[in-house]
Amino acid sequence: MRYSEPVPHPDYYKTLGVPKTASDEEVKKAYRKLARKYHPDLNPGNAEAEAKFKELSAAHEVLSDPEKRKNYDQFGDPNGPPQMAPGPGFGGVPQGGFDFGDLFGSFMGGGGRPEPQGPRRGEDLLRRVQLSFQDAFKGTRLSFTVNRTEPCLACHGSGEARGKATTCAACHGKGKTQGGMFGMGRVCGVCHGKGTIAPPCSECGGQGRKPKTETVTVAIPPGVDEGQRLRVAGKGEAGRRGGGPGDLFLELAVQPDPRFERKGPNLHVKLPVSFSEAALGAKVDVPTPDGKATLKVPPGVQSGQKLRLKAHGMPLGKGGERGDLFAEVAVVTPAIADERSKELLRELAELNDAALRERRGGA
């Protein structure tokens, strides 16, 4: 075994005309300026401009990638330090220890690594939307704008300029190069298995998709909860190479109603009742999301006791079912100021407090 010989790489900083201390933004700005000047679409039939454009693309790929740039600055190779390679006894590996496709790919921006060529589904998008408590209770329709991408019409999502593909010089149009142990073929690192190379589409810059701002209208069902996610199919990023679009996910942020504490489909409220209502029982009004409801308070109810109103909570799906509402009783002790009220309470105490004193262990 031996170390493979280093692959010579051009001075990428010199290619883009930037110093080694250039920021990512400076690298990007320099590339865009020169790429516009030497783009094949703007220089038809100019082989010199096409070659220059390929050099610029290779330089930009390395210097815009933090890991590749770090390797290039440290080792002179965007792929990192030299790797162990088989000796001359293994077939299919050139004496230099590297494959021609890798070497060629370094200049062409391929890096020697295959990338998936089949259809790729677009990325999903996530958007957080605000809802009032009443909108969450009743359901609503929301309209909002989404910044997403759509397939480029000029290149049909391929990212390549149509009708301008040339045979890959690294693999001679075969899509594979001889390399590795035992001379086994591998996907060409320059054309990524296609056998041809084409300049990037001038409309989308080789991305295969273009930005789009779209208005989306979504029906929010009744009963949605804080943090719940709704999926809007097909409204994510555009796919690549014929792949389907991703989805848009809405994460709901429901503004609370100060009257209610929500626990799943059930609602909880505080219910203040007077001393006499608690002692004698009563019918009282209780707030619910769709108005007031009458609740029967049983005689002798205690503070902290919870009374249930069935089917007065949040909606449960499309069947019309609802959660429950629980009213927690809080007995309000009156502030007695007049003598007549005090006299009546003393009489009441004489009639009813003896049993309570016994339970407390008093006399």
Secondary structure as UniProt FT lines:
FT   STRAND          2..3
FT   HELIX           12..16
FT   TURN            20..21
FT   HELIX           24..38
FT   HELIX           40..42
FT   TURN            44..45
FT   HELIX           47..63
FT   HELIX           66..75
FT   TURN            78..79
FT   STRAND          84..85
FT   TURN            88..89
FT   TURN            91..92
FT   TURN            95..96
FT   HELIX           100..108
FT   TURN            111..112
FT   STRAND          125..131
FT   HELIX           133..138
FT   STRAND          140..151
FT   TURN            153..157
FT   TURN            162..163
FT   STRAND          166..167
FT   TURN            169..173
FT   STRAND          176..178
FT   HELIX           181..183
FT   STRAND          185..187
FT   TURN            189..193
FT   STRAND          196..197
FT   TURN            202..206
FT   STRAND          209..220
FT   TURN            222..223
FT   TURN            226..227
FT   STRAND          229..232
FT   TURN            233..234
FT   TURN            241..242
FT   STRAND          248..254
FT   TURN            258..259
FT   STRAND          261..263
FT   TURN            264..265
FT   STRAND          266..274
FT   HELIX           275..280
FT   STRAND          282..288
FT   TURN            289..290
FT   STRAND          291..297
FT   TURN            299..300
FT   TURN            303..304
FT   STRAND          306..309
FT   TURN            310..311
FT   STRAND          315..316
FT   TURN            317..320
FT   STRAND          321..322
FT   STRAND          325..332
FT   HELIX           339..360
//
